[in-house]
Amino acid sequence: MTHKTPLISIMMNCYNGEQYLEQAIQSIIAQTYNQWEIIFWDNNSTDNSANIVHSFNDSRIHYFKSTEHTNLGTAKNMALKEVDTEW
């Protein structure tokens, strides 16, 4: 019997969060479980958030940027539409 390890989606919503963003992503990368993807939803940031995310150059990190700033609930729902995993 083969056991397939499930892919986990981690949603990160961000609006001008450059101060702790690198540390947050590094924390995910450092986990012993490596079957994950990050759905990174940039809520139309005006800081260096996009550059920080792209600096990781990791195919498991999927970057999306909203065309306008929305409330957190709307941003979460928009990010959720990009998830294509069971977990």
For each residue, the residues with C-beta under 8 A, 3 or more apart:
1:
2:
3:
4:
5: 35
6: 35 85 86 87
7: 35 36 37 85 86 87
8: 33 35 36 37 85 87
9: 36 37 38 39 83 84 85 87
10: 28 36 37 38 39
11: 38 39 41 76 79 80 83
12: 24 25 38 39 40 41
13: 41 43 72 75 76 79
14: 17 21 40 41 42 43 45 49
15: 42 43 44 45 69 75
16: 45 46 47 49
17: 14 20 21 24 45 47 49
18: 21 45 47 48 49 52
19:
20: 17 23 24
21: 14 17 18 24 25 49 52 53
22: 25 26 52 55
23: 20 26 27
24: 12 17 20 21 27 28
25: 12 21 22 28 29 38 52 53 56 61
26: 22 23 29 30
27: 23 24 30 31
28: 10 24 25 31 36 38
29: 25 26 56 58
30: 26 27
31: 27 28 34 36
32:
33: 8 36
34: 31
35: 5 6 7 8
36: 7 8 9 10 28 31 33 60
37: 7 8 9 10 60 61 62 85
38: 9 10 11 12 25 28 60 61 62
39: 9 10 11 12 62 64 79 80 82 83
40: 12 14 53 61 62 63 64
41: 11 12 13 14 64 66 75 76 78 79 82
42: 14 15 45 49 50 53 63 64 65 66
43: 13 14 15 66 69 70 72 75
44: 15 65 66 67 68 69 70
45: 14 15 16 17 18 42 49 50 65
46: 16
47: 16 17 18
48: 18 51 52
49: 14 16 17 18 21 42 45 52 53
50: 42 45 53 54 63 65
51: 48 54 55
52: 18 21 22 25 48 49 55 56
53: 21 25 40 42 49 50 56 61 63
54: 50 51 57 63
55: 22 51 52
56: 25 29 52 53 61
57: 54
58: 29 61
59:
60: 36 37 38
61: 25 37 38 40 53 56 58
62: 37 38 39 40 82
63: 40 42 50 53 54
64: 39 40 41 42 78 79 82
65: 42 44 45 50
66: 41 42 43 44 69 70 75 78
67: 44
68: 44
69: 15 43 44 66
70: 43 44 66 74 75 78
71: 74 75
72: 13 43 75 76
73: 76 77
74: 70 71 77 78
75: 13 15 41 43 66 70 71 72 78 79
76: 11 13 41 72 73 79 80
77: 73 74 80 81
78: 41 64 66 70 74 75 81 82
79: 11 13 39 41 64 75 76 82 83
80: 11 39 76 77 83
81: 77 78
82: 39 41 62 64 78 79
83: 9 11 39 79 80
84: 9
85: 6 7 8 9 37
86: 6 7
87: 6 7 8 9
